[in-house]
Amino acid sequence: MTDIVLYGADWCGDCRRAKTWLRENHIPFTEIDVEHDDTAREKAIALANGRKNIPVVVFPNGTVLIEPTNADLAAALAD
């Protein structure tokens, strides 16, 4: 399984929560910092259909979640 990609920033509480949940559930993911990478920020905005909310979480099957709750993450992984 290819890693999940999480676009986020260190200052973002929802990003920290999502990363903690993924780690606690032993789900591999790649973190991309949108705070210091303009290209990554633009990609996250594009993936979120113009929204600037983070985290943007991209699953290997192409599913994109914006500001997901822990329940959203669990449901996406159960599919």
ABEGO torsion letter per residue (X at the ends): XBBBBBBBBAABAAAAAAAAAAAAAGBBBBBBBAAABAAAAAAAAAAAGGBABOBBBBBAAGBBBBGBBAAAAAAAAAX
